[in-house]
């Protein structure tokens, strides 16, 4: 979802941006108007996340999965090795892609949990190779409803985090990470760009065959030249950053998100065993709440009837099943109230069968 206020402003400016006589979608990448949009977007994100000056911000073309290749191509240095922590399907895909470019190993995994990936691995400094060029984690796991409740201690090894499904949901200490990346389509803007926040000392070591559109140094040196296909998405991101700042920043965003998530988790944890959340409580996600009924066929009925009531996209991943309610930044509290109301009615209309 996108904030209604953002959609309304984009609608008002759709045909004419400022006094240009053109839509944002008609601006050129070298135009002063777009360069100002780009600068405003960077300034807004830097203020929101308190990003230090020794970090660069890139709005790169494509989805977050393009970074699965870009990261090893840019960050694998003299040691040509990196450690990956697996906490779900996305981190596994990142690991599989990175293996093409160097000595990549699994330092820790929660795939052996019951059910698989229902928690996140707990790591310590000694779990990582001392010569690793970086350690990679997926901070929030959409499919499984889990989130890292800590930043792994990697010592002097740069920590790289995929924050696609939780960026801007709460304050984080950027300095604990060497690189943060996030696809825009969850809490930032429409799909089409990926936000990359990278520490300056990690830029400039890309392997020679790195495509120009994935080379962080070339992007830093020639920003607008590689952003011409992303103008609309960057403009929308700028509006979203301004909206979050206007409501009180990430502290307020966290308060709202905790309130929404607590409402749903409290219901799931309440009396009765009709609905169950398989997630380890200490690493539950505020953004994605995974749950299921006592029967797989009933889950399918739940998803179908929920959609008929206007509650859409509740189906869990095909490999996991059940349901997953996404409570991203723009989801209003009232949306969670409506979901719980439907869940209660579903229980009444489909009583549990006791064998």
Phi, psi and omega in degrees: 000152171246149180299138180303320181299323179291316179297320180293321178292319178298322178297317182295330183259006188298314184278331181213116178268117183058229178249026183285335186079006182230158170286157173304325182291350179257357181288147176275154182292338179264002182288147178298331180294315180291321179300325178289320176301315180298317180293319179296322179295315179297315180299319181296316180293320180298320179290317181300314187261003181053052184279122182295162182294339180272017173242140176260149178244127179238139172250093190266149179296148173088183182270176183297333182296338176295336178285344177301328176267321184299321184297306177296327180293331180265327191256340176291119185248227186297330183277335178055038178215150180210154181248137182241138175255121184262123180229014179164188184296320185293314179295330176293319178295320178297318179297314181299320179291317183296332181300341180289343192243356181181193179274097186245128180232159175272113181278330180198153181208146174253017179295339180272000178291167179238111354289164183306137177061026178277002175215178175247149181296142173261118186246163173227166186305321184290350178288345186252141180295134183297338181259012179296139178283333175195163173242134184246135173225158168254112192292324179228133187249099187305310186298322189257352178072031180242161179211143174296124179268009180204162173261118182306140177281110180247009181064233179271000179281128179300133177264124180252131184229128169277111180247028185309312188266013177216000182301141178069012179274342181193163177293145172224159177269099184301328185294348176282353186237145173276328180208136175235134175224153183202126170298143188287340197287359179262297185237007188245306188192178172300158179301145177145340178226159173235129177277128177236123177246111189230136180292138189302324183289351178265002181260138174112359182250023182296144177295153187301330183268013177292127177303145183303326182286352178245357182274110185302322181295316179294325179290320177296320184281337184223055191309299189293335182295337182250009184246009188296332180272000186243014187302313182296316181296320180293321176300315180295323177299317178303316180295321179295317178299317180295322179296314180297319177298323183291335182265357178123008176078197187286337175296317177291323179298318178297316180302315180295317182292320177296322180296316179294311183296319180298322180300315182285318179295322179298322178292316180297327182273357183287187182297152181095161181231029181290314177250143180225137172255120185279004189274137173305123188300331184286347180230034176292143179273141171282336187272325186228116182253108181270136178202168177206166175271192182274000184213133183298319179293326178292326176302317180297319178295320178302312182297316180297311183289327176299317179297324178294339177262012178084010179257096191253168177060038180263354182291133175290167178303145184303326181281349184247321181079191181067208182235157175215115180266119179267122184249052184296170190313318187274355175289121181285157178304324181298331178296322178290321177300318179294322178298314181295322177300316178294319180300320179293318179293324179295322178298316181296321185276346181225069184300146181291135180271124178262120182277000000 
